[in-house]
Amino acid sequence: MIRANKLCLPRVCAALACAGLVSAAPPGTSEITSNDMWSVDGNGDTVWVLTARGVNYTTNALAESPSWQGYYSNDIRDVVAYGISYHGGTAIVPLFPRSGETANDILIFSASKKPSSVRFDFKRTSLRGASDPEFFATAAEYLDGYWWLSCTDGGVVRMGSDTTVLYPGTGEPVEFEAFKTDSFSSTGAREDAQTVALDAHAPSHSLWVVQRRALWRLRTDSLSWTMISDTAVDTAEMSGVWAWDSNRVLVRMHVASPGEKSPSDTGSLYAFASGDGVSWERSRFTDEKAPFALTFLDSEHVYLVRGNDVKHWADIDTIGIVEKGFAEGGSYSARQLDFDVVSPVINDIFYTTTQDTGILWIPTTEGLFLSYSKDFRPDSLRNLAIIRRDKTVPAGLKNRNVYAFPSILNDSYKNQRAVFAYNLEEDDDVTIDIFDWNMDHVIRIIENRFRYAGKNRPDGRARSTDAGEDSWDGTFNNNNGTRVEPGVYYFRVKSRKNGRAFGKLVVAKPEF
């Protein structure tokens, strides 16, 4: 993640005039742009989130109710993006390349300036072993006054007032405008030379750069390269890197098993320590498939995402799992959340601190989960909250206005409950009942409980539902009892003055 000195947006834009500012500013908004959230980055009270339809940001992330702003972006919606990187008021989002293109657009967002877009239009020249080179910026880090981007066949681009291109191990950078194939005489074959990932460690002025078959360390103060190599990983392909501190780095590798010619698809996590005589070793954090995202809390603790689980590990005296935290269907329930959450898929993870307070952010397909407690402990993932767009519930008890979320109860997901969404036109007392497909009564959920009209609710949420009470777990006692038979069920929301409405949900057959 980005950690360094402040960079102003005009400097970035002016420095990249050679690449050309392209798209017009997308519209600003105070809404969450999408519940499908892909990536997150930030520093202290400022957090930026990449979603399926744009970006959102807050500058008071540690507040009890942070305010969010953002931008919708047709480019992000139509093309998809690699991720988001933030520093000093500027967020950078490299987009996936469009079909047939050899370079991609890079979106630049700011809380105070209009968004813009740039691209590195490398000259269409061929590198050795590459008849059709690709210059896709895939990741960005800020360090020592510059943005640094990994650009596949274009090596590393240092973005600033003097934008330059560097290739691992080749010495002095070359000005972007002067770049050509023979600028670097030892770029190697394409499969070895492509730059696929990078990460920065500001205190040591180090940029860790991953090519497919090599790990490099660039000292950004002297622009000197060091290759990290070992015969044990000569058959590996690398695809990710995370700098923990000045000496330790974790790398995702895909290593061929004995007798196999090609590396595995799942990959493994390897560790390299340069300061204590330790070379490459299979990471002690996990002996399963490699995580696709991780974040460091401090010098001892790390959270990583593997599959659809977040796991917490500690590197103290012995290496071992401290606590399995957020997992699919395991650490949240509809009883705790007044939102339409079914089964989120985790996309990223990020930890940020201000003074003594820390927040762990987990963007998912269902919204942005976070540990909001000021008593947050590095060995706990309790007290998760969620940030997302709230589905509008029309006022009035009519059949078309009420619904259950999720609409299917499946006991494959732990602690799952269906919450009944409705919105009264006036404050009233409410009773909710469950009936089977033959309209025989199954259970009463609440009886004559007071509910605000959505427009009168003190917290401003435009619905009458109390998610803590207006829900059903699919059992006869609504308290983890005997489960009802699979099938279609109906719920009725009835009030004294506002009429009544029916909705439908399904209790699915258990999976074994």
Buried (B, 14 or more C-beta within 10 A) or exposed (E): BBEBEEBBBEBBBEBBEEBEBEBEEBEEBEEBBBBBBBBBBBBEBBBBBBBBBBBBBBBEBBEEEBEBBBBBBEBBBEBEBBBBBBBBBBBBBBBBBEEEEBBBBBBBBBBEBBBBBBBBEBEEEEBEBBEEBBBBBBBBBBBBBBBBBBBBBBBBBBBBEEBBBBBBBBEEBBEBEEBEBEBBEEBBEBEEBBBBBBBBBBEBBBBBBBBBBBBBBBBBEEBEBBEBBEEEBEBBBBBBBBBBBEBBBBBBBBBBEEEEEEBBEEBBBBBBBBEEEEBBEBBEBBEEBBBBBBBBBEEEBBBBBBBBBBBBBBBEEEEEEBBEBBBBBEBBBBBBBBBBBBBBEBBBBBBBBEEEBBBBBBBBBBBBBBBBBEEBEBEBBEBBBBBBBBEEBBBBBEEEBBBBBBEEBBBEBEBBBBBBBBBBBBBBBBBBBBBBEEEEEBBEBBEEBEBBBBBEBEEEBBBBBBBEBBBBBBBEEBEEEEBBEBEEBBBBBBBEEBBBBBBBBBBEEEEE
